[in-house]
Amino acid sequence: MSTEAVTEPGAPRLASETWVDIQPRRAILAMPEYHPPLAGRNGLRLDFNENTHAPSPRVREALGRITLEGFTIYPERGPVEAVVAQHLGLKPEQVLLTNAVDEAIHIVCFTFLEEGDECLFAVPSFFMYDVNAMGMGAKLVRVQADDTLAFPYERMLAAITPKTKLIILTTPNNPTGAITTREQIHNIAKAAPHAVILVDEAYFHFQGDTVMGDLVEGADAPQNILVARTFSKAYGLANLRVGLLAGPVSLLNHLRKASSPYNVNGVALAAVEACIGDTEYIDWYVQQMHEGRARIEKALDNMKVPRWPSHANFVLMHIGPRHKQFVNEMRTRNILVRDRSADPGLDGCVRLTVGLPDQVSMGIQALRDALAGINWQPAEVIKPETEPKETPEYE
Ligand SMILES: *Cc1c(COP(=O)(O)O)cnc(C)c1O
């Protein structure tokens, strides 16, 4: 390194015209920004679909066993991947642990998308697909759901072209709560053998249908399906950032090459190893979600608030033009809910996460009070705009 480049204290600074305005890649410039409304999330967290309680008690025990020296060692992902693979009935080579599903989406896009490739998914859905596919310079092909918000299966099939490289299927979908069936997933995978099918099963536990079992290596195992799962939702580890990708070894080899070797930290690895086998805890939490969801749906029906059927731990409702006022009313009652109005086709819609029974009670009480507080009327709800938007706007 040249010592001449070092500026001595007191030496004149370089003239400002020396600096060039450095630009990122065109794809990054074109990307929309994601602004999660995270500032000051104090209140009951019914806004982000995380577990609202705690992970399995086994996590605390495992964390207690971590030594100070343990913090000094680079994390080893492999042994925990083997444990997770066994839990899923897969071979260790079929599983890659990731820094939550956000990173899983990034790795899949980074691995498979060339500039100009088509990335196909239904909207409204998870905004991270847009961000990561656009960042690779891919062409986004978004298929707008109609006002039932059901998965637009036929139109998804029709949107497959020879340039389709990645198809993302989210089941249950966020924020609609709709599902894509196993049969539909397999039909899409067969209709696009030249494309990678990423099935985002972030909310799998709340519904149970999965293609994970179909990944077991055998004569008829699909060679183009990847499944993503997260530990942020049912498992309650959102803060530790851990998720996984599973699929055929052929695809996993490419993904592993594209991932950083130390992407999942040791605290997260210890927590995953501890809680993955605690099915008793997961069964309990899922049961709480099913009961809570039914109570919320019933309350909304009684108040004549339109809503969509959900297969996940949240309910999407239609408040109408005064959605912002409603969300603020909820916040003054210490309940955080998520305004989804900026999503394509969801003008006036708000999403409410299901919590434990007492949290559900507080949520329903606040709903009643907030709607009464703004003198909300069922008649003010108008049908959402479902015309496909070329460039949807997001918050
Ligand atoms: C919450 C969520 C995830 C999980 O995100 P993490 O990065 O794993 O916390 C993935 N996909 C969808 C659709 C989600 O709603």
PDBQT file of the ligand as one rigid body, heavy atoms in Angstrom, charges set to zero:
ROOT
HETATM    1  C1  LIG A 401     -42.537 -13.558   7.116  1.00  0.00    +0.000 C 
HETATM    2  C2  LIG A 401     -42.331 -14.128   5.766  1.00  0.00    +0.000 A 
HETATM    3  C3  LIG A 401     -41.137 -14.752   5.438  1.00  0.00    +0.000 A 
HETATM    4  C4  LIG A 401     -40.075 -14.964   6.467  1.00  0.00    +0.000 C 
HETATM    5  O1  LIG A 401     -39.166 -13.981   6.536  1.00  0.00    +0.000 OA
HETATM    6  P1  LIG A 401     -37.840 -14.219   7.370  1.00  0.00    +0.000 P 
HETATM    7  O2  LIG A 401     -36.841 -13.470   6.564  1.00  0.00    +0.000 OA
HETATM    8  O3  LIG A 401     -37.557 -15.689   7.394  1.00  0.00    +0.000 OA
HETATM    9  O4  LIG A 401     -38.074 -13.663   8.724  1.00  0.00    +0.000 OA
HETATM   10  C5  LIG A 401     -40.990 -15.286   4.185  1.00  0.00    +0.000 A 
HETATM   11  N1  LIG A 401     -41.971 -15.244   3.287  1.00  0.00    +0.000 NA
HETATM   12  C6  LIG A 401     -43.143 -14.689   3.570  1.00  0.00    +0.000 A 
HETATM   13  C7  LIG A 401     -44.222 -14.723   2.567  1.00  0.00    +0.000 C 
HETATM   14  C8  LIG A 401     -43.350 -14.096   4.818  1.00  0.00    +0.000 A 
HETATM   15  O5  LIG A 401     -44.521 -13.500   5.088  1.00  0.00    +0.000 OA
ENDROOT
TORSDOF 0
